[in-house]
Amino acid sequence: MAALESWHEEKQSAFLYRVLAEAESGNARARMFAQLADNAEKQAGMWAERLKSAGSPPPSSFQPETRARIAARLIRIFGGRSMRPMLAALKVRGLSLYSVPSLSSGHAMPTTLSPERRHRAASSGGSLRAAVFGMNDGLVSNTSLILGVAGAAAAPNAILIAGLAGLLAGAFSMAAGEYVSVLSQRELFEYQIALEKAELDEYPEEEAEELALVYRARGLDDADAKKLASRVMSDPKSALDALAREELGLDPDDLGSPWGAAGSSFAAFAVGALVPLAPFLFLTGDQAVLAAAIVASIALFGVGAALSLFTNRGAWFSGLRMLAIGALAGGATWSVGKLFGVALG
């Protein structure tokens, strides 16, 4: 990274830390962000001296980028917690404090669960949840589409073609959206971790001090925070992992595969969309429509019951609620299709 770019990055970080400190108004996070601002100014001063030594002093005044000014305004309105994704892209540290309880709140810092185990547990639960929601999207959207076309009194072949088109269009749309989402997140993570590695190589003592600030804001006293930060920083690999997790709020293991995410989304949506379409492969006319409505209703209830695993609601309540939502969507599209069928017929 060029020295001038590094100087500007640290100055901008200091600007955002001060905004966050003002937004937090006097709590432990506010003190940490204020100290991080001082550290960033110190590191900016180091880069300024390096520029002067090379015969190219930094600009006489600093102006934050437009996106940093937008982020600052949004922080003042909504607070730092809701702006975490944007702040991560701007390389603001200490974001993990918004998701992990501090010691002062009565919750101890986790010590028995390794990062790898945490990652596997979160990843498996998140993948299952995404699969259930993907199936639900395919089920509701394609059931509504098929009933809408059937309501217009379309020929069986037209209903089948419409259902297949809905399945493929929805599955490819879901896959493309998930691919772009995971790829963007992966690129952001890799960029942030690379910057953190460069800073760790450049000034390890300052990075250790910043890590200690995070631990102190979690509730550790000054001596214990410094001792823990020193122990973590003794191993370069562990140091980078800890800095990414604690300062940036990122998980180096949670980069994900864009192609894997796209394939999973495609499959989950396609499975859900195939349920109301399947009867039309074997039946025709009103029998096929009735069968589609029945199997879709059973599947909707089952998906709703499965979602209760993530909402802590009763399985019957969640299942019936999802069935009611699907029935409303399907009934509305059938009515619209019926209306257009009569008007155009």
Secondary structure, DSSP 4 states (H G I P E B T S, - for coil): --HHHHHHHHHHHHHHHHHHHHHHTTSHHHHHHHHHHHHHHHHHHHHHHHHHHTT-PPPSS----HHHHHHHHHHHHH-SGGGHHHHHHTT-S-GGGGTS--GGGT-PPP-SS-HHHHHHHHHHHHHHHHHHHHHHHHHHHHHHHHHHHHHTT--HHHHHHHHHHHHHHHHHHHHHHHHHHHHHHHHHHHHHHHHHHHHHHH-HHHHHHHHHHHHHHHT--HHHHHHHHHHHHTSHHHHHHHHHHHTS---TT----HHHHHHHHHHHHHHHHHHHHGGGGT--HHHHHHHHHHHHHHHHHHHHHHHHHHH---HHHHHHHHHHHHHHHHHHHHHHHHHHHHHH-
